[in-house]
């Protein structure tokens, strides 16, 4: 008997696919196999096909067989034999053979148009010798299996999927309306999505809503409650709609049992349990075949023997288990898409988890977290893989967050935050770390090491997201608690002192950072020894911040000494050794030797390519520095060309919105401007500003820097008044965001005074005197920026008509630049040139200033 049409039956594209089925040669396909997971509506589609064919007069004989077992198939054929051929009902095997023989055409007899439907075939082996003739009539099979044995010989497979969102919405709307129920369209759409557009789930949810008089919003809230099992959100077995015999929660149980019987036996169920904890939209293959997963499979092979040691599971076993689940349509397994090799419907996951004991559930959650951590690469060169791993961690957290904090916070929670930040999503990393901090504080207590670590991560990403001062404040508070809880010499306390010094430097206090790192270095040597990696890192930071505070030559000398020790302790190819070479070259360039910096960076790039590969972030950074120093050494056009090539690789490796990609765009625009295209540089910075505001927000330091560069290049392109106006606006925001004494704020005051002077405002130029006072106070008298302000102030004095005063100021400046920078530094040479010019002007000459 053909099953009754379901209430509010939806006509689907798959029905047309059945009716119009032809093979690749244009010949009608006489045998079709509908396959799909339980609950997608295969039987209803087959019934619609059969009913339509019968009512249209397209078939003379229609045989519908419930084909769950071989015995049922034989019985179905036998019943047809009794009704059509008057076969002996007492010999079902013989009756079945009679029917199959009768289906074969006979010469001299009018061909019979028949259709045989074999519904819900559980095992392809059950059809051995019982397939209808392949070349005559029509055969339609429904099954959850995808075995190769079901197709071939004129049969083709038709995959039946979920409802489309439109079909699901239409179904729910019609099913509820048939009982006088009308819901808001947005709630119906959302409920359909929550149920994953699974037809069976939609039908049973509609029946539950009708029977309980609940709304869609009520049901969605119940469904979101992870404490409730799926079976309590469905009708009682006796109240199932459309003659259904099993709830959604139970419909896959037989498939799981059968999958568990396939080779390798006993592994399909634990594999499905593991997949049930992760992202239904795609699980990377290595997550389910790595060592933590294999250990779980071995320990929970079914049926297990508690008295025997578990048999180890191999990667081949894991792949076999996945394929077994795929054959039963419990998952989609596509190894050719490794980042999303396994997909599984969310309700199959929910039903699988519901069957676990609480202890097994929590153990499984931490195992899933272990598999993600083991799969996560230290360096995320594959951004798609990183995104998929984060999605799986999010899914795991939604499913089993409590388990991830017992007995401590699982490392995967911290790894996810770091991954977000390293992908360029600093704000998302900060938000993730805020949640992690709140959870560890609530679950583990304020003084637990995991809580302190979460606070450290939160402070870090707060700073990288643009709030360096806030990061410093948060780290200072953390240091107080580390000292109280862990003591002054604990490695985590020393690491927090490191972070505090760093963020104070980033917030604008380079000299204070250098002082703090000097004190930290002393304690590192005392506690860890002079050759410990952390001690060497403290030396690295001390050199860096001394250079940032104005002593570029001293920084270069310190990095040269550090490089010697890194080579001795860590070897020439260690990443930290390569970084020391990078910084040594950089500070040599800042100290005045741009050509030498370019040569050293070129040699470093060769080693980075050999050791780390072309797409490693450090290799890309070294390419950036090489282009910079070649440009500084005089080849601006070459630098622009190099940055254009680097930008292409940044987009390919990191994506267009990664902060490093945006920085490469900034450098490309800058060097194009220096090479002579000021208007083009301004245009490029205008486009960059739009993207930085979108990606980082209007107050991020990098966004403010883009505004700075845009105003500057507009001035260089000829619009001095516009540049002055833009810098005045920027200064207001710099003071608000960074404070009046931040180096970037002082730099904006410098540019504002310069462009006001260039635009003809002598009072604007006079602002350099006030700026000099503040730079001497904040940065010290020998800082390069302080010396630069003295240089510009002297220039404007001369331009205002005081050539003698300008000459005197340049003479004083030359003395200090010789002392601080040395005689061969480009800025010292520029000062000599200006001194000569203004002396000549004071004496009535006509030399030109450079």
N, C-alpha and C positions, 0 to 999 in steps of 0.2 A: 504494500500500500504506500502511495506517495505521501510523505508527511504533509500535514496541513500548512497552508501559507501562514507565516508568522504575522502577528498583529503589526500593522504599520510597516509591512515589508518594503524595503527600499530597492528600487531598480538600480543596479550597479553596472559600472563599465565592464566588470568581469563577465556579466551575463551576455553582453554583446560580443565579447571576445570568444565566448563559447559558441555562439550561433554562427559567427563569421569565420570560424577556425579553418585555416588552410595551411598546408605545409609550404616550404620555401619554393616548391615547384608549381604552386598554384592548384594543387590537388586537394580536395576536401579531406580533412583529417577525420577518420572514423573512430579513433580511440583517443580519449582525453582523460587526463588524470589531474583532478583538482587537489592541490596540496597546500597545506597551511596549518598554522598552529590551532589548537582547540579553541573554538569560540569565534572564529572569523566568519562563520556563516557558509561553510562549504556545502552542508546538507541543504540549506535553504536555496542556494544557487542551483544545485543539482535538481532540486524539486521544481524550481521555477522553469528550468530548462526542459525537464521531462513533461511537466504539465502543459507548457506551451506547445511542445511538439505533438502531444496527444490531442489537445484541443484543436490544433490547426490541421489535424489529419495527416501529419507528417510521418507517423509510424502506425504499423498494423498491430504490432505486439510490443507491449511495454512491460519489462520485468524489473521490479525494484527489489534489491536484496540488501538487508542489513548484514554487512560483511565483517563483523568484528572478530570472527573466528572462522577457521576452515569448516568446522561443523555447521556454522550458521550459513556459510556460502553454499555448501552442499544442500542444506535444508531449503534454502531459497530457490535453488535450481529445481529441486525435487517438487516443491510446491507448484512451480510453473509447469513442470511436466505433468503433474496430476490435473491441473486446470486446462492446459492446452492440448496435451497428448494422451490424457487418460492413463498416465503411468501408474504403476503400482505404488501406493503411498508407503507400503511396508518395506520397500527397498530404495531408500533415498539415493544411495550411490548410483544405482542403475538408472533411476529416474533422472538424475543430474546428467549422466552421460547421454541419455536420450535427448535431452534438451539441447546440449552442446552440439550433438550430431545434427539435430533438426535445424539449428541455426545456419549450418553450412548449406549453401544453395545446391539445388539438385537440377540436373539437366532435364529439360522438358517441363519444369515447374515454374510458375510465376514467382519471381523473387519476392521474398517477404521482407517488408521494411520493419526491422526490429530495433529496439533500444534497450540495452541492459545497463542498469545503474547498480554499481557495487558500492554501497555507502559505508564509509568509515572502515576501510581496510586497515587492520592493525599490523599485519606482517605480510610483506610481499610473498613469503614462502607459502602462505595460505592459498595463494592463487595458482600454485604450480599445477598445471593440467586442467585448470578451471577457467582460463581466460576464454572469453567468446572469440569466435573466428576474427582474425585481424583484418581481413580484406572485405568483409561484408557486414552490413548493418552498422550500428553505432554502439560504442561502449563508453560509459562515463564512470570514472572511479573517483571517490573522495577518500582522502587519507591524510594523516599527519606526517606520513613518511615521505622522504625524498630520495629513496634508494634508486640506483640506476636500474634495478630489475623492474621497476614500474614503467619505464619508458622504453622506447625502441619498438621495432616491429609495427610501425604505423601508429604508435601511441605518442602523444606529446604531453608534456607537463605544463599545467597552467597554475602559476603561483597565485593564491588568493591572499590578499593582504587585508589590512584594516579598512574601515570606512575612511573616506576622505573627511576632512573637517566639515565640509558642506553636507555630505551624506549623514554624518553622525548627528549634526544639528537638526537636520530635517527629520531624522528618525525620532530623536527625543521629543521634538516639538509635536510630531504627529501622535506618538504614543501617549503623551500626557494629555493632549487635546482630546483624544478619543475617550478620556474619562473626565472631561470637563475641567482639566487642569491647564492653566496658562501661566508660564513663568517668563521672567525678563530674558530677552535674547542673550544678553551678556553672561547671565548665569548659566544658561543652557550651553552656550559655547564653552564656558570655562569648565563645566562639569564633563562635557564630552572630552575635552583635552585632558582633564584629570584622570579619566578612565582610559586614556590612550586610544580612543576611537575604536575600541574592541566591541564588535556587535553584541556578543553574548553579555558582556558587562553592561552595556547600555540597556539592553532589554531587562536585565535583572535589576539594575538600578531604577529604571522606570517603574517596574512592578513594586519595588520597595517604597518608592516615593508615594505611589498611589495607595498602597496598603497602610502606610504609616502616617499619611497626610503631612509629610515633611516637605520642605522646600528644597530647591537645588542648593541654595546657600547652606542650609542645615546639613545636607548630605555631604557637601564638600568639606565642611568643618569636621564631620565625623571621619571622613576618609583621610584627612590630613593628620588625624590623631594617631600617632604611631603605636599608642598603647592598645588600640583596638585591632583585633584580627579581622581579616577580610570577611570571614563567614558571618559575622554578626551584622554586617552591612548589606546583607543580601536576603531575599525572601526565604521563608521556611521551605524545606524541600517539597512539601505538598502544595506550595503556592507559587511554584515556578511558572513563568509564562510560556506560551507556545509549545506545550507538551515537552518542555525540557526536563531532562532526567538528572542533571547534575548542576550544582552551583559553579560559578567561576572558580571558586576556591578549590573545588575538587576535580575540575574538568581535566587538569593536566596530570593527575596522579598516576593514571595508567601509563601515560606516555613516559613519565619519569621511570617507572618500573621497567618498562621495555628498554629504554635507553640504557639502564643500568645492567641489563643482560647482554648488551652488545659488547664486543671487544673494544677496549680492555674491560673486563667485567668489574662491576662494583665502583667505577670511578665517575660515572656520569652524574650521579646524585651529588657527591661532594663538590664536583666541579660546578654544577648549577648553583649550589649553595654559595660558593665563593663569588660567582658572577652576580648573584642576587644582591650582593652588598655594594656593587659598583654602578657605574653610569649606564643606564639602559641604552643610551644613544651611541655607545661605542667604548669598548675596552681594548687597550692595546694587547696584542698577543703575548708579549713577554711578561705582562703582569700575571697571566694565568698559566705560564709555563716556567716561571723562575723558581728558584730554590724554595722560598717560603711557600709558594703554592704547591710544589711537589711534596713538601713535608706534610702539608695538610691533607693532600690526597692520600698519601700513604697511611697516615694515621686514621683516616676515616673511610677507608675503602669498605664498601658494603657488599655482602654481609661480613662484618668483622668478626674476628676470633680474639676475644680479650686475652686468651691464654697464650697467644703467639706473638712474636715480634712482627711489627708491620713490615710488609714487603715494600722496599723502596719503589717509588714511582719515578719514571723517567720523563723527559720532555716529550718523547714519542707517545708515552702513555697519556700525557695531558692533551696532546693534540688529538689522540684517538678519542678521548672522552668528549672533547669539543665536537668532533665530527659525529659522534653518536647522538649528542644532543641536537645537532643540526639535522641529522637524518630524521629525527622525530619532531622536527619543527619547533623545538623548545627554544632554540636560539638561531640566529643567523651567524654562520661562521664563514668569513671571507678572508682567508689568510693573505690574499693579494692586497688588502688594505690594512697594513699592519697596525696603524695607529688606532683604527676602529675595527679590529678583526672580529670582535664579538658584539652582537647586539641582542638584547633580550627584552621582551615586553615588560613594562613596569609592573603589571599585575601578576605576571608569572613570578617576578622577583618577590612581590609582596606575599603571594601564596607560599612561596618557598621559605621565606623568612618566618612566616607565621607557624610553620611546622617545627621550628627549632625551639629547643629549651632555652631559657634565659642564659644559662651558662654557656651553652654552645653558641648562641647568638653573639655574645660578647667576645668569646674566643675567636670566632670567625671574623668579627669586625677588626680585631687587632691583627689577625693574619692578613686580612685584605690590606690594612695599612702597611704591614711589613712588605707585602708584595709591591705596593706603590713606591715605597721608599727604596727598595732594592732596584727598581726599574729606573728611577729618576737619575738622569746623568748629572755629573758634577757641573759640567758646563753645558748649558742649554743651546746647542747649535741648531737643533730642530725645534723651531717655535711651535709647529703644529703638534708635535709630541708633548711638549710642555703644556700646551693648552688642554690637551686631552687628559693628561695626568691631573691637572688642576680640576677639571670637570669631574673626574672620578673621585678625587678627594672630597669635593663638595657633595657628591652623591652619597659617599660613605658617611660624611658628617651628618647629613640630613637623616640618614637611616639609623645611625648608631653613635651619636655624639657622646652619650654617657660613657660608652665603653672606651672611647679614645682618651679618656682622662683617668682611667684606672689601670694600674695603680699610680700612673703618672701620665703626663701629657705626651702623647705619641709624637715622635719626631716628624711624622708626615705633616702635622699641623704647622710646624715651624717652616718646613720645606716649602709648603704651599705659599706662605707669605713671601719667602725669599724669591720664589719663582715669579710671583706677581711683580715684585720690584725689579728683578733682573730683566723682565720682559718690557720694562719701561712704564709699568702701571704703578707708579709710586703711591698715588692716592689710594688705589685699591689695596696695595700692600699695607698701607697705614690703617685702613679700615679693617682689614683682616686681622692685623696685629692688635687693634683695639678690642675686637671681639675675643681674641685669644687671651688677652690680658684679663678681661672681665671674667672669662670662664675659669681660668686657672686660679684667679683670686677667690672666686666663689667656691670652687670645688676642692681646691688643694690648700687654700689659705694664703695670706699675704706674704709670708716669709718662705714659702716653698721655693726651692731653686727654679722650678719650672715657671713660677709666677714672675720671679725676678728676670729670668731669661726672656719671657714674653714682654716685660716692660722695656728691656733693652732693645728688643726688636722693634717695638712700637716707637721708641725715641728715635731710632735710626731712620725708619721710614718717614717719620714726621719731618725729620730734617731734609731728607732727600726730596720729599714732596714740596719743599720750599720754606719750611719754618725752622731755620737753623737755630734761632734764639730759643724757640720752644723746645727743640731737641736738647739743647744745652741745659735748659732749666730742668727738663724731665730726667736727664742723665745725672744731674747734680743730686736730685732727690733720690734717685736709685742708688747712687754711690753711698749716701748716708745709710741706707738700709743694708747695702752689702757690707759695709764696715761693721754694722751692728750684728748682722746675722752670720757673716762668713769670716770676718776678721780682715785686717789690712793686707795680709800677704797672700790671701787666697787668689788663685789665678783669675777668677771671675771679678774680684774686686780690682785687680790690676787692669783687667780688660775694660772695666767701666771707667777707670781713670783715663785710659787711652781714649775712649769714646768721648768723654767729657772735654778733654783737651782738644780733640779734633773738632767737635762742634763749636767750641768757643772760637777756634780759628776760623771756621767757615762763617760764623756769625760776625766776623770782622776783627777779632782780637788776635792777630797773628803773633804779636810779641808775647801775649799771655799764653798762647798755645805753646810757643817755643819754651817758655819758662816751665810750664806744666810737664812737657815731655822731657825736659832735662831732669826734673825731679823724679819722674817715673822711670827714666833710664837708670838712675842710681839704684832704685829699689829692684828693678828687673835684674840688674847685675848681682845684687845681694841675694835675691831669692832664687833666681833661675840660673844664674851664671852668665858669663859674657857671650857665650856662643849659642844660647838658646834662641830658637826662632823668634820668640816674642821680644827678646832683648834686641835682636837685630831689627825687628820691625819698629821698636821704639826709637832706635838710632835713625831709621829711615824717616820717621815722622819729625823728629827733632831737626834733621837737616832740611826737610821740606819747609817747615814753618819758620826756620831762621832765614831761609831764602825768601819766603813770602813776606817776612818782616823787613826785607830790604837788603839782606846780605847774600846776594846771588853767588859771589865768588866763594864765600864761606860754605854755602850749600854745596857747591860743586866739589870743593875740597873734602867735605864730609862724605859725600856720596862716593867719591873715589876711594876713600878709606873703607867705607862700608862694602863696596864692591869687592875689594881684596878679601875681606872676611867672608862674604857670601860665597865667593869662589872656593875658598878653603873649606868652609863648613858644609855647603850645600851643593857644590859642583857647578860647572858652567852652564848646564841646561836647565837648572831648576827655575821655575817661574819667578821666584823672588830674585834670583840672580839676574835674570833678564830684565826685571823691573828696575833693579838698581842701575843697570846699564842705561835703561830708558831715562831715568831721572838724572843720572850724571850728564848725559848728552843734553837734556833739556836745560839744566842749570848752567852748563857751559855756554849754551846759546844765549840765555838770559844775561849772563855775565859779559856778553859781547862777542863771543866767537860763534856766529851763526854758521859759517862755513864748516867749522869743526864739528858743530852739533849735527849738521846734515850728514857729514861723512860717518860719524859714529852711529847715527840713527839708521843709515843705509846698511851698515854692517850688522846692526841689531836686527833689522828686518829680515835679512838672509837667515839668521838663526831662528827667528820666530817662525818663519815659514817652514823651516826644517823640523822644528820641535813641536810646534803647536798647530800648524796647518794654516791655510790661507783665510779661513773663515772664523778663526778664533777671535774673540773680542779684543784680546791684547794685540793680535797681529793687525787688526783694523786700526787700533789706536796708534800703533807704531807707524803705519802708513800715513796717518793724519799728521803725526809729528814730523815725519820726513818731508811731507809737502810744506808744512809750516816753515821749517828751517831753510829749505831751498828757496822759498819765497822771501824770507827775511834776508837771506844771503844775496838777493838781487833778482831772482827769477820769478817774478810775480805771475807772469803768464803760465809758466810751468807749474807753479803751485795751483793755479786755478784749474788747469787741465788734470792734475793729479786728484784734486778734490772732486772733480766731476766724475772721474772713474771710481773713486772711493764711495761717493754717494750712491752710485748704482749698486755696489756691493752691499752697502748698508741696507738699502731698501730690500734687496734680495734676502739677506741673512736675518735682519732684525725687524723688517717691516717699516712702512713709511712714517709711522707715528712714534717710533722709539726715540727717546731723548738723544741717543747718539746719532741717529739719522738726522734729526733736526739740527744737531750741532754741526754735522757735516754740511748741511745746507747753509748754515751760518758762515762757515769757513769759506765755502765756495763763493758766496756772495761777497764776502770781504775781499778775497784775493782778486776777484774780477774787478772790484772797485779799485784796488791798488794797481792793477794792471792797466787802468785807464778808463774803465766804464763805470763812472760814478752813478750815472742815472740808472744803469742796469742793476748796480748793487742796491740802490734805493728800492727799485721795483721788487727785487728778490727778497729784501728784508720786509717789505710790506706784506708779501705773500707768506713769509715765514711767521711774521707776527700773528697773522690770522690763525695759523695752525697751532702756534704755541699757546695762544689764548684758549683755543678749543681743547687741546690735549692737556695742558698744564694748569690752565686758569690764569686770570689776569694779574695776580699778585705773585706768581712764582718768579724767583730771581732770574730764571732764563727768559721768561716773557719780558721782564723789565729790561734785560740786556738787549733783547731784540728791538725794543722801542728806542733804546740808546743808540744802537747801530743805525736804525732807520733814520733817526733825526740827524745823526752825524753825516750820513751819506747824502741826505737831502741838502745839507749845508754845503758839502763839497761839490755837489752837482750845481750849486749856484743860488740856492734859496737860503741865505743866511738868516733872514728874518724868520722864516718858517722853522728853521732848525732851532733858533732861540726860543720860539714859542713852544715847540715840542719838548725841549729840555726843561722849560719852566714847569710844564705839566708833569713831566716825569719826576722832577725833583720833589714835587708835592707827594707823589706816591712812594718814592724812595724813603723819604722821611717817615711817612706813615707805616710802611712795611718793614723797613730795615733799621730805622733810627737815624738821627742826624750825624752820627760819627762813623757810620759804616763806610768802608772804603768805596763801595759803589755809590753811596750818596755823595761823598766828596768828589768822586770822578764826575758825577753829573753836574755838580756845582762848577767844576773846572770847565766842562763843555759849555754850560750855559753862559758863563762869563766870556768865554772865547767867542761864541757865535754872536753874543750881543755886541761885543767889540767889533767883530767883523762886519756886523750890520750897521756900524756907525755910532754905537752907544758907548761913549767913553766911560760913562759911569758903570756900565756893565763890565768893562774891562777892569775898572778899579776894584771889582769884587775879588780879583785875584789876591789882593793884599789880605783881605779877611780870610780867604781860603788858605793862604799860606800859614796864617796863625793857627788855624784849626788842624792843618796837616802836620805841622811841627808838634802840636800837642798830642795828636792821636797816633801818628805814625813815627814820629821822631825826626830830627833834623837831617839824617842821612838817608832816609828812605827814598827810593827812586821817584816816587810820586811827589814827595816834598821838593826834591831837586827839580823835577819837571815843572812844578808850580813856580819856583824861583825863575826858571828859564823863561816861562811865558810872561811872568810879571815884568821881567827886564825888557822883553820884547815890546810889550805894550807901553812901557815908559818911553822907549825910543820912538815908537810910532806916534805917541802923543806929543813928540817934539823935544823930549829930554834925551838927546843922544849921549851926552856926557854921563848922565845918571844911568842909562842903559849900559854903557861901557863899563862903568864902575861895578854895576851889579853882575855883569857877565864875568868880570875879572874875579870877583869874590866867588862866584859859582864855579869857575874853572878850578880854583884852588881846591874846593871841596870835591869836585868830580875827579880830579887827579888822585886825591886821597882815597875816595870811596871806590871808584870804578877803575882807576888806572889810566895811563896815557893813551892806550889804543882802543878804548871802548868807543863805539860809534857816537854815544852821547857826549863823551868828552871831546871828540873831534868836532861835533856840531857846536859845542860851546866855544871852542877855539875860533871857529869860523865866524860865529856871531860877535864875539869879542872884537875880532879884526874889523868886521863891518861897522860896528857902532863907534869904534875908535876913529875909523876913517870918516864917518859922518860927523863926529864931534869936531874933527879937524877940518871940515869943509869939503871932504872927498865925495865921490859918487859911486862907491862900490855897491854891489847888489847883495842882499841877504839871501841865504839859502835855507 
